């Protein structure tokens, strides 16, 4: 299980990010990317435990004995959820400053960028990033809190 | 002169704005908020007074597709009612500031009173059916708050609830009636509209359309029921005396001058629209019966406010009866009495409040000879009570005389049973004289019970009723003055044809004058025997036959309460599977019933399904069966996964890659989660009971059938053209959203607001689960603590 996780998790994470980024033009998007990322992290959780992300990946000390609600990883998940909401609302409100209604989206084509030659930047991507963060944050919060029961 | 939109809108909006600001004002002004309220009422009154003489409609569009808008129609009838409400409002606020001295909850009291006044102005001036309904219900809501002002008092809460149930129930009838009118207007006026002014302008076509669709009598019955509930007509009159638990200023304002007149007002408003033989029979009879019953009950009352409440019901009956008759006199009686009744009943309530305040009693048997201590109050009562009795030359006489003329003329034309109309009206008036004298009697004669000391009421208490009595006196002396100022306009607005109102003291004998004479002489002659009459009426009330509508009300409410107390635990027994059963079963049945009622069975084309789709779906069905019969959890989870992946393949075959991707990812996540909890699940639950199994099977089939029917009936066929919305999205995705993945562009751009809502749902779900887990842990802690010492509040565990 752990061996499988070691091999698959990085691939899944890269795949989820690419799904997220290409979402505007090809199948994918914030929601799918978010759920896939969640799946990757849950896989780590099943194979190792909740603290592995901190101790094994980031190499930090883990305080033990705190309740699940004060657990650092869970707090991070909750902050991700909050950040996602902020991004979503922020991207919605940003339109106000240029005189557009709430949640108006626009896009620009950037040309002459190295390697890609032409890149399309859509403001909707920011909104989608918010979606991604909310999905990841909320699902992981639910999973970790419930499984700690 | 055309009305000014800004002025009218401001006049209606100012009380609402003030109501919202009242809590802040109360912090600054304290008990003087009442005077601020008086200023607000005076502002509305002043703004509306500038519109006197104007006639027309102003409108702010709201939902153009349904032709709904904030529309005000200014005419004499609406202005008369609105000016009465705001004018008496000024006096009531001044009176309240003094009367409610030292009470608690004043911020709420003044806020509700202001909101109430705004709603009345709205009802009086709005001519869009949707807004009429909204303002109508707002009056019920704010009066609920006002009647239940003493929240600690059980009787107060009971009465507030009763008034709420009766008047809001009537409001629902109004809603149905207004919708019927709107349906008829579609035929009559060509197009969807809620514009009452337009309906009144085309009343012939409206009546024809209603008759044609067979909706005339239902519309009439619904509107009259709504008005009867609001205006306390028999048999829905019982809430009005109960509402007297409210503070006296509220009784004076709501239950004499404004709220109870809303029903009468609306009857006057739709009178030209619905006038017909059925209308006369229903409305005139209802009004005269209420007039008599109210008068009898008032004679039997011993409490000052109760007497006035029943008398209010009786006088409302007089107005309703007036509007019921299809002749000019009837409408004149209704409109003019609306003004006169407000002018004499509001001061009488305020006087009752002064007496209760200064003499400390509301019992008529204990009160007598108060004129020595309260001379000013006694003079006010003299004018108002004689007006109430209809004694010439006081103002109540003129409008009552108009009703007598109406009944007499109708009876002379129709003959036969119609002679009951004048007879009943005269009998009711006899008792009106009796209870008016009974009320007045507490000021004259000798003291009946020793009351320690009666102090002089302050000016803020005597002033408002004195102003009203003075206006009543002016109208008494020069009635034509009031008619020319505003009543004539009101008469025209409610009349079915030409009408010109002229009033004055009779100069020669006529049968209606004779009826008045009989009423006055009969009343004065009956007065000495009041106690025996009251005892007789009391025996009638106490009789075992079910003549007490409040008894029915109690029965209905208690039965409904008991039934829901039994039904609740059945549906809501704390087991999640029970909830699922009820929700799924009820939802599926409703959906299926809806389809069965509206659409037929479409043709099915099973042959056209591609082979690949058939195979995939067949595997999915097999997997579904395997899940249900799986022997172990592992097998169940794996077969469930097969089902999920098959559906994902189906999505791919149906060219929906985004859906398929989502389905795959979610399926993977669910599988992982199952792995997480698999070893914790109990391996054995219980022996399967056949009955439960059958119930679950039936439920599953039901839900499946519902989903099948919904997709079959609502989704367009594979060959159908895409809808215009779909076409718009497909065409606009690249130029408008800058992305070629239409699904994603819809999610993040075109319908981003929906996505935002969904994100909030996800967040709420996460928070809810956090809270549940927290509460569960706390609940367990409380239980462990509870083993040492009993914790009273440990019941918050899920």
Interface residues (C-beta under 8 A of the other chain):
Chain A: X19 X23 X24 X25 X26 X27 X28 X29 X30 X31 X32 X35 X36 X38 X39 X42 X43 X45 X46 X67 X68 X69 X81 X84 X85 X88 X89 X92 X102 X103 X105 X106 X107 X120 X122 X124 X125 X127 X128 X130 X131 X134 X135 X137 X138 X139 X141 X142 X143 X145 X146 X147 X149
Chain B: X657 X658 X660 X661 X662 X665 X666 X668 X669 X672 X673 X675 X676 X677 X737 X738 X739 X740 X741 X743 X744 X745 X747 X748 X749 X752 X753 X755 X756 X759 X762 X763 X765 X766 X769 X770 X773 X774 X776 X777
